[in-house]
Amino acid sequence: MLQANGFSAWIEIDGILAAEYSLEFYEPERTITCWIPSQVGKTFSVCWRNTGMNTTTAGHVFMDGKDCGGRVLYGPSTICAIHTGVTDGTSVRQFTFAPLAVTDDDAFLGHSAGQEKLGLIEVVICPIQVIGFVPVVPTAPILDIKIHERSKTAVTHQIKLAEPRLLAMPQVAVSHRFIGPPIVTFAFKYRPLDILQANGIAPLPPQLQRPLALEIPAREPTPDDDDLEEILALRAKLDALEAKRAMKGKKVRVKEEENIPPVAGPSRKKAKLDGGRRPNPFASVLFAPD
């Protein structure tokens, strides 16, 4: 949730608060920005609340640079403005993430109209004076951007309007005039989650994160350490004695074999000698610490 100058704002995708990454505040422009993940086919709402400004304000919503209407708040309150889409007074067409249309028509090559704010959701909060209420003028903005395939950037999504949905109650528009400069602008830059992760903006899932190197602190020696060292020294000495004894046995057997008279005939077979070392019943395996 973004917060600045007595207001807070956020995006809800399918009714769930969208994750926000890399928050930045630009003081001269009174603008606070962040990145959010977009997903094709998901509808979303733009929400904001007056938490401390004692004045009537209008929040105007812009999708990819296009004015999509807004809401009025009458001073600070726990009530928040929820702007779900574009309305004609009796129905609403919800905001929806959609694939960006790409064409090979050279007429769109170098065409930049409407592209400079592609991938951007803005809420501009301004102080206003309410004049009265008027019927809603049913003029929905055209949210359909097409770019040349050779001009394609990291932006792969755009915002479109879903099919009309009837409202429970008819709505009217608030006629107003601005009485001051914008108090704050909330800017949500949207991209697919994998692009945000590839650019280091959003964290990778746990299974793809590199484990952190942990430094294991040295522990204080204990009396048991001395016993362990003595046990290991005794085992090493026992192994050495066993090896020495096995070598003596091998020498004796070889000498005895040398005194055996040769067997006549071409089919003589040479006996295979075994050192005869038996397993050490006290042998153990030591594992290095993880």
BALOBA-1460 file (C-alpha; in Angstrom, 3 decimals):
// residues 290
<rec num="1" residu="m" x="0.000" y="0.000" z="0.000"/>
<rec num="2" residu="l" x="1.442" y="3.372" z="-1.065"/>
<rec num="3" residu="q" x="1.134" y="6.274" z="1.390"/>
<rec num="4" residu="a" x="1.991" y="9.945" z="0.921"/>
<rec num="5" residu="n" x="0.692" y="13.415" z="1.796"/>
<rec num="6" residu="g" x="-2.297" y="12.191" z="3.798"/>
<rec num="7" residu="f" x="-3.469" y="9.581" z="1.274"/>
<rec num="8" residu="s" x="-2.984" y="5.882" z="0.672"/>
<rec num="9" residu="a" x="-3.574" y="3.910" z="-2.531"/>
<rec num="10" residu="w" x="-3.360" y="0.320" z="-3.704"/>
<rec num="11" residu="i" x="-4.397" y="-2.094" z="-6.468"/>
<rec num="12" residu="e" x="-6.673" y="-5.081" z="-5.879"/>
<rec num="13" residu="i" x="-6.428" y="-7.905" z="-8.441"/>
<rec num="14" residu="d" x="-9.425" y="-10.234" z="-8.292"/>
<rec num="15" residu="g" x="-10.175" y="-8.706" z="-4.879"/>
<rec num="16" residu="i" x="-6.693" y="-9.382" z="-3.465"/>
<rec num="17" residu="l" x="-4.156" y="-6.691" z="-2.606"/>
<rec num="18" residu="a" x="-1.451" y="-6.695" z="-5.294"/>
<rec num="19" residu="a" x="2.166" y="-7.127" z="-4.240"/>
<rec num="20" residu="e" x="4.228" y="-3.924" z="-4.465"/>
<rec num="21" residu="y" x="7.967" y="-3.717" z="-5.184"/>
<rec num="22" residu="s" x="10.622" y="-0.975" z="-5.265"/>
<rec num="23" residu="l" x="8.696" y="1.954" z="-3.776"/>
<rec num="24" residu="e" x="10.087" y="5.394" z="-4.685"/>
<rec num="25" residu="f" x="8.942" y="8.902" z="-3.770"/>
<rec num="26" residu="y" x="9.701" y="11.961" z="-5.896"/>
<rec num="27" residu="e" x="9.276" y="15.055" z="-3.714"/>
<rec num="28" residu="p" x="9.174" y="17.850" z="-6.336"/>
<rec num="29" residu="e" x="6.506" y="16.044" z="-8.392"/>
<rec num="30" residu="r" x="4.677" y="14.729" z="-5.294"/>
<rec num="31" residu="t" x="4.690" y="11.320" z="-6.951"/>
<rec num="32" residu="i" x="5.129" y="7.908" z="-5.359"/>
<rec num="33" residu="t" x="5.731" y="4.872" z="-7.580"/>
<rec num="34" residu="c" x="6.034" y="1.099" z="-7.318"/>
<rec num="35" residu="w" x="5.927" y="-2.035" z="-9.459"/>
<rec num="36" residu="i" x="3.093" y="-4.574" z="-9.397"/>
<rec num="37" residu="p" x="2.759" y="-7.964" z="-11.157"/>
<rec num="38" residu="s" x="0.157" y="-8.217" z="-13.921"/>
<rec num="39" residu="q" x="-1.532" y="-11.367" z="-15.196"/>
<rec num="40" residu="v" x="-3.496" y="-11.694" z="-18.428"/>
<rec num="41" residu="g" x="-7.232" y="-12.117" z="-17.912"/>
<rec num="42" residu="k" x="-7.253" y="-10.780" z="-14.346"/>
<rec num="43" residu="t" x="-9.614" y="-7.905" z="-13.513"/>
<rec num="44" residu="f" x="-8.531" y="-5.304" z="-11.000"/>
<rec num="45" residu="s" x="-9.643" y="-2.218" z="-9.102"/>
<rec num="46" residu="v" x="-7.855" y="0.997" z="-8.158"/>
<rec num="47" residu="c" x="-8.435" y="1.949" z="-4.506"/>
<rec num="48" residu="w" x="-7.445" y="4.960" z="-2.412"/>
<rec num="49" residu="r" x="-8.350" y="6.655" z="0.859"/>
<rec num="50" residu="n" x="-8.040" y="10.081" z="2.443"/>
<rec num="51" residu="t" x="-6.262" y="9.490" z="5.750"/>
<rec num="52" residu="g" x="-5.470" y="13.052" z="6.809"/>
<rec num="53" residu="m" x="-6.359" y="15.810" z="4.313"/>
<rec num="54" residu="n" x="-9.259" y="17.942" z="5.550"/>
<rec num="55" residu="t" x="-10.656" y="18.820" z="2.135"/>
<rec num="56" residu="t" x="-12.795" y="17.381" z="-0.643"/>
<rec num="57" residu="t" x="-10.721" y="15.685" z="-3.300"/>
<rec num="58" residu="a" x="-11.135" y="13.969" z="-6.638"/>
<rec num="59" residu="g" x="-9.002" y="11.036" z="-7.688"/>
<rec num="60" residu="h" x="-8.647" y="10.840" z="-11.470"/>
<rec num="61" residu="v" x="-7.521" y="7.452" z="-12.797"/>
<rec num="62" residu="f" x="-5.383" y="7.024" z="-15.909"/>
<rec num="63" residu="m" x="-4.760" y="3.669" z="-17.627"/>
<rec num="64" residu="d" x="-1.808" y="3.599" z="-20.022"/>
<rec num="65" residu="g" x="-2.152" y="7.385" z="-20.230"/>
<rec num="66" residu="k" x="-5.918" y="7.387" z="-20.946"/>
<rec num="67" residu="d" x="-8.344" y="9.214" z="-18.624"/>
<rec num="68" residu="c" x="-10.771" y="6.634" z="-17.177"/>
<rec num="69" residu="g" x="-12.781" y="8.793" z="-14.770"/>
<rec num="70" residu="g" x="-12.458" y="8.612" z="-11.010"/>
<rec num="71" residu="r" x="-14.061" y="9.140" z="-7.599"/>
<rec num="72" residu="v" x="-14.691" y="11.921" z="-5.089"/>
<rec num="73" residu="l" x="-13.887" y="11.731" z="-1.371"/>
<rec num="74" residu="y" x="-15.351" y="14.210" z="1.120"/>
<rec num="75" residu="g" x="-12.542" y="14.694" z="3.626"/>
<rec num="76" residu="p" x="-10.680" y="12.115" z="5.710"/>
<rec num="77" residu="s" x="-12.586" y="8.904" z="6.416"/>
<rec num="78" residu="t" x="-12.262" y="5.152" z="6.781"/>
<rec num="79" residu="i" x="-14.290" y="4.868" z="3.571"/>
<rec num="80" residu="c" x="-12.118" y="4.240" z="0.527"/>
<rec num="81" residu="a" x="-12.732" y="4.965" z="-3.139"/>
<rec num="82" residu="i" x="-12.903" y="1.846" z="-5.303"/>
<rec num="83" residu="h" x="-12.713" y="2.448" z="-9.037"/>
<rec num="84" residu="t" x="-13.401" y="-0.828" z="-10.856"/>
<rec num="85" residu="g" x="-13.794" y="0.384" z="-14.439"/>
<rec num="86" residu="v" x="-15.539" y="2.730" z="-16.838"/>
<rec num="87" residu="t" x="-19.281" y="3.284" z="-16.401"/>
<rec num="88" residu="d" x="-22.118" y="4.730" z="-18.463"/>
<rec num="89" residu="g" x="-24.297" y="5.119" z="-15.382"/>
<rec num="90" residu="t" x="-26.108" y="1.784" z="-15.583"/>
<rec num="91" residu="s" x="-23.281" y="-0.664" z="-16.344"/>
<rec num="92" residu="v" x="-19.540" y="-0.925" z="-15.785"/>
<rec num="93" residu="r" x="-16.729" y="-2.350" z="-17.895"/>
<rec num="94" residu="q" x="-14.006" y="-3.564" z="-15.541"/>
<rec num="95" residu="f" x="-10.291" y="-2.972" z="-15.996"/>
<rec num="96" residu="t" x="-8.546" y="-6.118" z="-17.236"/>
<rec num="97" residu="f" x="-4.948" y="-7.047" z="-17.995"/>
<rec num="98" residu="a" x="-4.573" y="-8.185" z="-21.610"/>
<rec num="99" residu="p" x="-1.749" y="-9.107" z="-23.998"/>
<rec num="100" residu="l" x="-0.147" y="-6.223" z="-25.845"/>
<rec num="101" residu="a" x="-1.129" y="-6.260" z="-29.515"/>
<rec num="102" residu="v" x="1.832" y="-6.415" z="-31.917"/>
<rec num="103" residu="t" x="1.714" y="-5.808" z="-35.676"/>
<rec num="104" residu="d" x="4.090" y="-5.905" z="-38.636"/>
<rec num="105" residu="d" x="2.249" y="-3.013" z="-40.310"/>
<rec num="106" residu="d" x="4.931" y="-0.398" z="-41.041"/>
<rec num="107" residu="a" x="2.320" y="2.306" z="-40.458"/>
<rec num="108" residu="f" x="2.901" y="1.656" z="-36.738"/>
<rec num="109" residu="l" x="6.683" y="1.793" z="-37.042"/>
<rec num="110" residu="g" x="7.925" y="4.682" z="-34.927"/>
<rec num="111" residu="h" x="4.349" y="5.400" z="-33.830"/>
<rec num="112" residu="s" x="4.634" y="6.564" z="-30.229"/>
<rec num="113" residu="a" x="1.224" y="8.093" z="-29.512"/>
<rec num="114" residu="g" x="-0.116" y="6.507" z="-26.333"/>
<rec num="115" residu="q" x="3.008" y="4.430" z="-25.806"/>
<rec num="116" residu="e" x="5.009" y="6.697" z="-23.503"/>
<rec num="117" residu="k" x="2.785" y="5.691" z="-20.556"/>
<rec num="118" residu="l" x="2.182" y="2.116" z="-21.593"/>
<rec num="119" residu="g" x="2.369" y="-0.169" z="-18.561"/>
<rec num="120" residu="l" x="1.341" y="2.552" z="-16.103"/>
<rec num="121" residu="i" x="-1.669" y="3.007" z="-13.798"/>
<rec num="122" residu="e" x="-1.956" y="6.479" z="-12.239"/>
<rec num="123" residu="v" x="-4.200" y="8.071" z="-9.622"/>
<rec num="124" residu="v" x="-3.940" y="11.861" z="-9.452"/>
<rec num="125" residu="i" x="-5.456" y="13.313" z="-6.257"/>
<rec num="126" residu="c" x="-6.530" y="16.980" z="-6.484"/>
<rec num="127" residu="p" x="-8.472" y="19.348" z="-4.181"/>
<rec num="128" residu="i" x="-11.826" y="20.291" z="-5.685"/>
<rec num="129" residu="q" x="-14.998" y="22.272" z="-5.134"/>
<rec num="130" residu="v" x="-18.181" y="20.332" z="-5.852"/>
<rec num="131" residu="i" x="-20.616" y="22.165" z="-8.119"/>
<rec num="132" residu="g" x="-23.402" y="19.603" z="-8.407"/>
<rec num="133" residu="f" x="-24.451" y="16.282" z="-9.902"/>
<rec num="134" residu="v" x="-24.918" y="15.555" z="-13.580"/>
<rec num="135" residu="p" x="-25.803" y="12.495" z="-15.695"/>
<rec num="136" residu="v" x="-22.929" y="10.258" z="-16.695"/>
<rec num="137" residu="v" x="-21.735" y="10.848" z="-20.237"/>
<rec num="138" residu="p" x="-21.222" y="7.361" z="-21.758"/>
<rec num="139" residu="t" x="-17.906" y="7.944" z="-23.512"/>
<rec num="140" residu="a" x="-15.568" y="5.052" z="-22.769"/>
<rec num="141" residu="p" x="-11.900" y="5.612" z="-23.656"/>
<rec num="142" residu="i" x="-10.353" y="3.427" z="-26.314"/>
<rec num="143" residu="l" x="-7.947" y="1.172" z="-24.445"/>
<rec num="144" residu="d" x="-6.429" y="-0.739" z="-27.335"/>
<rec num="145" residu="i" x="-2.780" y="-0.063" z="-28.029"/>
<rec num="146" residu="k" x="-0.927" y="-1.663" z="-30.933"/>
<rec num="147" residu="i" x="2.803" y="-1.375" z="-31.534"/>
<rec num="148" residu="h" x="5.137" y="-2.517" z="-34.281"/>
<rec num="149" residu="e" x="6.926" y="-5.792" z="-33.564"/>
<rec num="150" residu="r" x="10.319" y="-4.114" z="-34.041"/>
<rec num="151" residu="s" x="9.374" y="-1.528" z="-31.400"/>
<rec num="152" residu="k" x="8.489" y="-4.150" z="-28.809"/>
<rec num="153" residu="t" x="9.980" y="-3.541" z="-25.374"/>
<rec num="154" residu="a" x="9.738" y="-5.271" z="-21.998"/>
<rec num="155" residu="v" x="6.087" y="-4.195" z="-21.846"/>
<rec num="156" residu="t" x="4.011" y="-7.194" z="-22.941"/>
<rec num="157" residu="h" x="0.685" y="-6.370" z="-21.294"/>
<rec num="158" residu="q" x="-1.841" y="-3.574" z="-21.624"/>
<rec num="159" residu="i" x="-5.157" y="-2.672" z="-20.006"/>
<rec num="160" residu="k" x="-8.478" y="-3.258" z="-21.697"/>
<rec num="161" residu="l" x="-12.132" y="-3.095" z="-20.657"/>
<rec num="162" residu="a" x="-14.130" y="-6.243" z="-19.958"/>
<rec num="163" residu="e" x="-17.662" y="-6.850" z="-21.202"/>
<rec num="164" residu="p" x="-20.328" y="-4.602" z="-19.604"/>
<rec num="165" residu="r" x="-21.760" y="-5.669" z="-16.257"/>
<rec num="166" residu="l" x="-25.021" y="-4.177" z="-14.939"/>
<rec num="167" residu="l" x="-24.764" y="-2.060" z="-11.786"/>
<rec num="168" residu="a" x="-27.014" y="-2.670" z="-8.802"/>
<rec num="169" residu="m" x="-27.931" y="1.060" z="-8.736"/>
<rec num="170" residu="p" x="-27.634" y="3.770" z="-11.391"/>
<rec num="171" residu="q" x="-24.798" y="6.270" z="-10.895"/>
<rec num="172" residu="v" x="-24.429" y="10.002" z="-11.476"/>
<rec num="173" residu="a" x="-21.355" y="12.126" z="-12.089"/>
<rec num="174" residu="v" x="-20.019" y="14.845" z="-9.776"/>
<rec num="175" residu="s" x="-19.461" y="18.180" z="-11.445"/>
<rec num="176" residu="h" x="-16.469" y="19.932" z="-9.853"/>
<rec num="177" residu="r" x="-13.668" y="22.380" z="-10.399"/>
<rec num="178" residu="f" x="-10.046" y="22.146" z="-9.274"/>
<rec num="179" residu="i" x="-8.968" y="24.574" z="-6.562"/>
<rec num="180" residu="g" x="-5.292" y="23.678" z="-6.357"/>
<rec num="181" residu="p" x="-2.440" y="21.629" z="-7.793"/>
<rec num="182" residu="p" x="-2.307" y="17.836" z="-7.347"/>
<rec num="183" residu="i" x="-1.747" y="16.785" z="-3.745"/>
<rec num="184" residu="v" x="-0.156" y="13.477" z="-4.711"/>
<rec num="185" residu="t" x="0.102" y="11.132" z="-7.685"/>
<rec num="186" residu="f" x="0.222" y="7.370" z="-7.161"/>
<rec num="187" residu="a" x="1.860" y="5.491" z="-10.057"/>
<rec num="188" residu="f" x="1.725" y="1.710" z="-10.364"/>
<rec num="189" residu="k" x="4.018" y="0.305" z="-13.055"/>
<rec num="190" residu="y" x="2.780" y="-3.140" z="-14.065"/>
<rec num="191" residu="r" x="4.719" y="-5.970" z="-15.717"/>
<rec num="192" residu="p" x="4.426" y="-9.796" z="-15.750"/>
<rec num="193" residu="l" x="5.900" y="-11.334" z="-12.619"/>
<rec num="194" residu="d" x="8.616" y="-13.240" z="-14.506"/>
<rec num="195" residu="i" x="9.897" y="-9.979" z="-16.024"/>
<rec num="196" residu="l" x="9.970" y="-8.317" z="-12.599"/>
<rec num="197" residu="q" x="11.927" y="-11.308" z="-11.260"/>
<rec num="198" residu="a" x="14.325" y="-11.367" z="-14.207"/>
<rec num="199" residu="n" x="15.157" y="-7.709" z="-13.583"/>
<rec num="200" residu="g" x="15.666" y="-8.164" z="-9.855"/>
<rec num="201" residu="i" x="12.567" y="-6.129" z="-8.932"/>
<rec num="202" residu="a" x="10.543" y="-9.004" z="-7.465"/>
<rec num="203" residu="p" x="12.157" y="-11.842" z="-5.481"/>
<rec num="204" residu="l" x="12.546" y="-15.286" z="-7.006"/>
<rec num="205" residu="p" x="10.486" y="-18.152" z="-5.562"/>
<rec num="206" residu="p" x="12.230" y="-19.942" z="-2.654"/>
<rec num="207" residu="q" x="13.157" y="-23.020" z="-4.723"/>
<rec num="208" residu="l" x="15.165" y="-20.830" z="-7.138"/>
<rec num="209" residu="q" x="16.926" y="-18.667" z="-4.561"/>
<rec num="210" residu="r" x="20.599" y="-19.303" z="-3.854"/>
<rec num="211" residu="p" x="21.153" y="-20.401" z="-0.243"/>
<rec num="212" residu="l" x="22.927" y="-17.927" z="1.970"/>
<rec num="213" residu="a" x="26.345" y="-18.877" z="3.280"/>
<rec num="214" residu="l" x="26.004" y="-19.272" z="7.036"/>
<rec num="215" residu="e" x="28.958" y="-18.770" z="9.285"/>
<rec num="216" residu="i" x="29.007" y="-21.397" z="12.034"/>
<rec num="217" residu="p" x="30.341" y="-19.805" z="15.219"/>
<rec num="218" residu="a" x="33.147" y="-21.587" z="17.006"/>
<rec num="219" residu="r" x="31.984" y="-23.273" z="20.190"/>
<rec num="220" residu="e" x="33.820" y="-23.441" z="23.434"/>
<rec num="221" residu="p" x="35.716" y="-26.713" z="24.068"/>
<rec num="222" residu="t" x="34.141" y="-29.085" z="26.599"/>
<rec num="223" residu="p" x="35.608" y="-31.868" z="28.783"/>
<rec num="224" residu="d" x="34.082" y="-34.412" z="26.392"/>
<rec num="225" residu="d" x="36.340" y="-33.097" z="23.611"/>
<rec num="226" residu="d" x="39.427" y="-34.364" z="25.475"/>
<rec num="227" residu="d" x="37.864" y="-37.826" z="25.857"/>
<rec num="228" residu="l" x="37.005" y="-37.889" z="22.150"/>
<rec num="229" residu="e" x="40.563" y="-36.981" z="21.145"/>
<rec num="230" residu="e" x="41.942" y="-39.762" z="23.370"/>
<rec num="231" residu="i" x="39.509" y="-42.304" z="21.881"/>
<rec num="232" residu="l" x="40.491" y="-41.333" z="18.340"/>
<rec num="233" residu="a" x="44.201" y="-41.555" z="19.209"/>
<rec num="234" residu="l" x="43.712" y="-45.054" z="20.663"/>
<rec num="235" residu="r" x="41.778" y="-46.181" z="17.598"/>
<rec num="236" residu="a" x="44.537" y="-44.883" z="15.306"/>
<rec num="237" residu="k" x="47.169" y="-46.707" z="17.381"/>
<rec num="238" residu="l" x="45.100" y="-49.914" z="17.310"/>
<rec num="239" residu="d" x="44.756" y="-49.686" z="13.521"/>
<rec num="240" residu="a" x="48.540" y="-49.258" z="13.200"/>
<rec num="241" residu="l" x="49.206" y="-52.322" z="15.370"/>
<rec num="242" residu="e" x="46.711" y="-54.395" z="13.386"/>
<rec num="243" residu="a" x="48.381" y="-53.368" z="10.119"/>
<rec num="244" residu="k" x="51.849" y="-54.197" z="11.534"/>
<rec num="245" residu="r" x="50.667" y="-57.607" z="12.703"/>
<rec num="246" residu="a" x="49.130" y="-58.360" z="9.309"/>
<rec num="247" residu="m" x="52.398" y="-57.517" z="7.559"/>
<rec num="248" residu="k" x="54.355" y="-59.880" z="9.854"/>
<rec num="249" residu="g" x="51.945" y="-62.717" z="9.050"/>
<rec num="250" residu="k" x="52.372" y="-62.096" z="5.327"/>
<rec num="251" residu="k" x="56.184" y="-62.297" z="5.568"/>
<rec num="252" residu="v" x="56.021" y="-65.591" z="7.454"/>
<rec num="253" residu="r" x="53.716" y="-67.205" z="4.886"/>
<rec num="254" residu="v" x="55.888" y="-66.068" z="1.980"/>
<rec num="255" residu="k" x="58.993" y="-67.606" z="3.578"/>
<rec num="256" residu="e" x="57.194" y="-70.890" z="4.177"/>
<rec num="257" residu="e" x="56.076" y="-71.006" z="0.558"/>
<rec num="258" residu="e" x="59.634" y="-70.495" z="-0.614"/>
<rec num="259" residu="n" x="60.672" y="-73.793" z="1.171"/>
<rec num="260" residu="i" x="58.043" y="-75.857" z="-0.663"/>
<rec num="261" residu="p" x="59.712" y="-77.947" z="-3.382"/>
<rec num="262" residu="p" x="58.633" y="-77.128" z="-6.923"/>
<rec num="263" residu="v" x="55.834" y="-79.180" z="-8.475"/>
<rec num="264" residu="a" x="56.892" y="-81.025" z="-11.577"/>
<rec num="265" residu="g" x="54.998" y="-80.544" z="-14.796"/>
<rec num="266" residu="p" x="53.891" y="-77.643" z="-16.974"/>
<rec num="267" residu="s" x="50.518" y="-77.196" z="-15.233"/>
<rec num="268" residu="r" x="51.929" y="-75.740" z="-12.007"/>
<rec num="269" residu="k" x="49.620" y="-73.214" z="-10.327"/>
<rec num="270" residu="k" x="50.876" y="-70.425" z="-8.137"/>
<rec num="271" residu="a" x="49.134" y="-70.081" z="-4.790"/>
<rec num="272" residu="k" x="47.454" y="-66.695" z="-4.059"/>
<rec num="273" residu="l" x="48.425" y="-65.290" z="-0.687"/>
<rec num="274" residu="d" x="46.119" y="-63.131" z="1.468"/>
<rec num="275" residu="g" x="47.406" y="-60.693" z="4.018"/>
<rec num="276" residu="g" x="44.548" y="-61.822" z="6.261"/>
<rec num="277" residu="r" x="43.704" y="-58.450" z="7.831"/>
<rec num="278" residu="r" x="40.495" y="-58.793" z="9.802"/>
<rec num="279" residu="p" x="37.984" y="-55.932" z="10.309"/>
<rec num="280" residu="n" x="38.620" y="-53.680" z="13.264"/>
<rec num="281" residu="p" x="35.637" y="-54.061" z="15.604"/>
<rec num="282" residu="f" x="36.296" y="-50.564" z="16.977"/>
<rec num="283" residu="a" x="36.467" y="-48.803" z="13.597"/>
<rec num="284" residu="s" x="34.043" y="-45.890" z="13.095"/>
<rec num="285" residu="v" x="33.170" y="-43.365" z="10.368"/>
<rec num="286" residu="l" x="33.489" y="-39.629" z="11.107"/>
<rec num="287" residu="f" x="31.346" y="-37.195" z="9.142"/>
<rec num="288" residu="a" x="32.464" y="-33.662" z="8.397"/>
<rec num="289" residu="p" x="30.014" y="-31.008" z="9.692"/>
<rec num="290" residu="d" x="27.494" y="-29.647" z="7.160"/>
